[in-house]
Every structure is written in structure tokens, then in C-alpha cells.
Amino acid sequence: MTPFIAEILGTMIMILLGNGVVANVLLKDTKGNNSGWMVITSAWAFAVFVGVTIAGPISGAHLNPIVTLGLALIGKFTWNLVPAYILAQMIGAMSGAFLVWLSHKDHFAATEDEGVKLACFSTSPAIKNNLSNLISEVIATFVLLFSVFYIAGPSLQIATDANATIGLGTIGALPVAIVVWAIGLSLGGTTGYAINPARDLGPRIMHAILPIKGSSNWTYAWIPIVGPIIGSGLAAALYLTIN
């Protein structure tokens, strides 16, 4: 298995389990309906754990364009591999979102609330305020990336070819899952903590393509992209300044 395929599969499984728990909690007549935020944040953390476990030995399990970008910014990942990793993450996110729809198809049909159905694909703010929402995504992503830089460790070698193993999977999936869990519990209630452009954009595209009624809310879609990019840059700048 190549790093490209590993990033697709790891991201796909992460989104299947992560967006799957949102569908299980929010959609009508599921056995997990109304089980709450603790269930969502916990399962999302476990989803990250599973995705990193699958892809880690092959690709380093970035599963997030911001992780790929951040590691490149601090010199722990080569820039020539960045586009392929991001493409793989987008393919994986879209595939995972499709599987969520396929596995919950009857429950999507039974659910009338269009906003609830969109929430099973992409994020949205609890209180719409573009500046506040952007700041929330910046802060949450900063915490993720700054933590990842130290989880990855100062001795991590820079990848020089497509077969190089780098990143989170080399030291285990649990620390990253715990960080994502903490972010969800502490900071996730404002915007749904996208902290990953592929996680939001890929499923949002699938929501627009699949036969699901309702707006895909494209006017908000830039925030889960721009916010994480800014957060990643700030985390990289601070890390390089103090190390």
C-alpha cells in the first residue's frame, strides 16, 4: 500500500466513523438518537484513533491538510509531497461521507430537518458570527497543530521520498485522539470544530452531489478552510520561535 492510498483509507474511515456518529445521534429513529455531545466528541476521537492506526505505518497518518501543511512549515515534511497528501485526504473525506449517507440512507429520508442532515456532513456555527466563528476555528486548530508538533517529536526525520514514513502514526494514535477529544469537549461547541478543511469541504461537496434536500451552506464553507490555515500558520510560527 502506498502513502497516497493509506491517506485515502485512513481519512475515509475517520470520516465514516466521525460523521457516522453525528448521523447516529441526530438523524430520526436511529438507536443513538439524542445521545448527546459526549457521544459525538468521544466517537470523533476514536475515529481519529482508528484512522491514524490504519494509515500511520504507511503514510504517517496526517488525514488532514492542516497537519500536512503544518509539518511542512516546520520542516518535518517535504513540500513536494504536500499536494498528493491533500488530494488523498479530500478523496478519502468524500468517500467516507458517501458511506455515511449509504449506511444511514433510510434515516436521512425519515429526517425532515435539512440543517440536521447537513450536520451529518459538515460543520456549522451554533451562533452565526463570521469573525467569532473564524476565531474559534483558528484557536481550536492552533491547539491541535501545536500539540501535534510536540507529539511528532523533535527527532522526526524529514520525508524525502514517497515511501518515507513520517508523522503521527510512528508514535501511536492515542495521543492525537486525546487531543482531538479535548478540543471537542472544550472548544467544539461554537462551530463544531472542523479543524480540518478536508473533513468539512469533502463531505460538504458530497452533500451537494447526493440526493439530499437542503442547502449545503456554501456561504459558511470558507471559515472551516481559512480558520484552520491561519491556526496552522500561527502554531508553526510559535513552534519555530521557541524551538
C-alpha positions in Angstrom: 0.0 0.0 0.0 1.3 3.4 -1.0 1.2 6.6 1.2 -1.4 8.0 -1.2 -3.7 5.0 -0.7 -3.0 5.0 3.0 -4.1 8.6 3.4 -7.3 7.9 1.4 -8.2 4.9 3.5 -7.3 6.4 6.8 -9.2 9.6 6.1 -12.2 7.6 4.7 -12.5 5.5 7.9 -12.1 8.6 10.1 -14.9 10.4 8.3 -17.1 7.3 8.2 -16.9 6.9 12.0 -16.8 10.6 12.8 -19.6 11.8 10.6 -21.3 8.5 11.3 -21.7 9.2 15.0 -23.2 12.6 14.1 -25.7 10.8 11.9 -26.4 8.3 14.7 -27.1 11.0 17.2 -29.0 13.5 15.1 -31.0 11.5 12.5 -34.5 10.4 13.2 -35.2 6.9 14.6 -31.6 5.8 14.9 -30.9 3.8 18.1 -28.4 6.5 19.1 -30.8 9.4 18.6 -30.3 12.3 21.0 -27.4 10.6 22.9 -25.6 13.9 23.1 -22.4 15.8 22.7 -20.3 13.5 24.8 -21.1 10.6 22.4 -20.2 12.8 19.4 -16.9 14.1 20.8 -15.8 10.7 22.1 -16.6 8.8 18.9 -14.8 11.5 16.8 -11.7 11.0 19.0 -12.0 7.2 18.5 -12.5 7.8 14.7 -9.2 9.7 14.6 -7.5 6.9 16.6 -8.7 4.3 14.1 -7.8 6.4 11.0 -4.3 7.0 12.4 -3.8 3.4 13.3 -4.7 2.3 9.7 -2.6 4.9 7.8 0.2 5.5 10.3 2.7 2.8 9.4 2.5 3.7 5.7 1.9 7.5 5.4 2.3 8.8 8.9 -1.4 9.3 9.0 -1.8 13.1 8.5 -5.5 12.7 7.5 -5.8 16.5 7.5 -4.4 19.1 5.1 -3.5 21.3 8.0 -1.4 18.6 9.6 0.4 18.1 6.3 0.9 21.9 5.9 1.9 22.5 9.4 4.6 19.7 9.4 5.9 21.1 6.1 6.1 24.6 7.6 8.3 23.5 10.5 10.5 21.3 8.3 9.2 17.9 9.3 7.6 17.1 5.9 8.8 17.8 2.4 6.8 20.2 0.3 6.8 18.1 -2.9 4.6 15.5 -1.1 2.0 18.1 0.1 -0.3 18.2 -2.9 -0.6 14.4 -3.2 -1.4 14.1 0.5 -4.1 16.8 0.4 -5.6 15.2 -2.7 -5.7 11.8 -1.0 -7.3 13.4 2.1 -10.0 15.0 0.0 -10.8 11.8 -1.8 -10.9 9.9 1.5 -13.2 12.5 3.1 -15.6 12.4 0.2 -15.6 8.6 0.2 -16.3 8.5 3.9 -19.1 10.9 3.6 -20.7 8.8 0.9 -20.6 5.8 3.1 -22.2 7.6 6.0 -25.1 8.5 3.6 -25.3 5.0 2.3 -25.4 3.4 5.7 -28.0 5.9 7.1 -30.0 6.3 3.9 -33.4 5.4 5.4 -32.8 7.7 8.4 -31.8 10.6 6.1 -35.1 10.1 4.3 -37.0 10.0 7.6 -35.5 13.2 8.9 -37.2 16.4 7.8 -34.8 19.0 9.3 -32.4 20.0 6.5 -30.0 21.5 8.9 -29.7 18.3 10.8 -28.9 16.4 7.6 -26.2 18.9 6.6 -24.7 18.5 10.1 -24.0 14.8 9.3 -21.7 16.1 6.5 -20.2 19.4 7.5 -19.9 21.9 10.3 -21.9 25.0 11.1 -21.8 27.6 13.9 -24.0 27.5 17.0 -24.3 31.3 16.7 -23.6 32.7 13.3 -20.9 35.4 13.5 -18.3 35.1 10.9 -15.5 36.8 12.9 -16.2 34.8 16.1 -16.6 31.6 14.1 -13.3 32.2 12.3 -11.5 32.9 15.6 -13.0 29.7 17.1 -11.6 27.6 14.3 -8.2 29.4 14.5 -7.9 28.7 18.2 -9.0 25.1 18.0 -6.7 24.4 15.1 -3.8 26.1 16.8 -4.2 23.8 19.8 -4.3 20.7 17.5 -1.2 21.6 15.5 0.9 22.9 18.4 0.2 19.6 20.2 0.9 17.6 17.1 4.3 19.2 16.7 5.3 18.0 20.1 3.7 14.6 19.7 5.7 14.2 16.5 8.9 15.0 18.4 12.0 17.0 17.5 13.9 14.0 16.2 11.3 13.1 13.5 13.1 12.7 10.1 12.0 14.8 7.1 10.4 12.7 4.4 12.5 12.7 1.2 10.5 10.3 -1.0 7.0 8.8 -1.5 7.9 5.7 0.6 9.0 7.7 3.7 7.1 7.1 6.9 6.5 10.3 8.8 4.3 11.9 11.4 1.7 10.7 13.9 1.5 7.1 13.1 5.1 6.5 14.1 4.5 7.2 17.7 1.0 5.8 18.1 -2.5 7.1 17.6 -3.7 7.6 21.1 -2.1 10.9 21.9 -3.6 12.6 18.9 -7.0 11.1 19.6 -6.9 12.5 23.2 -6.0 16.0 21.8 -9.0 15.8 19.4 -11.2 14.7 22.2 -10.1 17.5 24.5 -10.7 20.1 21.7 -14.1 18.8 21.0 -15.2 18.8 24.7 -13.6 22.2 25.5 -13.7 24.2 22.2 -16.0 22.4 19.9 -19.4 23.7 20.8 -19.1 27.0 18.9 -18.5 25.8 15.4 -18.4 22.0 15.6 -14.6 22.1 15.5 -13.8 21.3 11.9 -10.1 21.8 12.4 -9.6 20.0 9.1 -10.5 21.5 5.7 -10.9 18.1 4.1 -13.1 16.9 6.8 -15.5 19.8 6.1 -15.1 20.5 2.4 -15.1 16.9 1.1 -18.4 15.9 2.9 -20.0 19.3 2.0 -19.3 18.6 -1.7 -20.9 15.2 -1.2 -23.9 16.8 0.4 -24.3 18.9 -2.7 -24.0 16.0 -5.0 -26.1 13.3 -3.2 -29.9 13.4 -3.4 -30.4 15.2 -0.2 -32.7 18.2 0.1 -31.4 21.4 1.5 -28.7 24.0 1.2 -25.0 23.0 1.6 -24.4 26.4 3.2 -21.6 27.4 0.9 -21.6 31.0 2.4 -20.1 29.5 5.6 -17.8 26.9 3.9 -14.7 29.3 3.7 -14.4 29.5 7.5 -13.5 25.8 8.1 -10.8 26.3 5.5 -9.4 29.7 6.3 -9.6 29.3 10.0 -7.5 26.1 10.2 -4.9 27.5 7.7 -4.4 30.6 10.0 -4.3 28.4 13.1 -1.7 26.1 11.5 0.5 29.1 10.5 0.3 30.6 14.0 1.2 27.2 15.6 4.1 26.8 13.2 5.4 30.3 13.9 5.3 29.9 17.6 6.9 26.4 17.5 9.7 27.7 15.3 10.2 30.7 17.5 10.6 28.8 20.8 12.5 25.7 19.4 
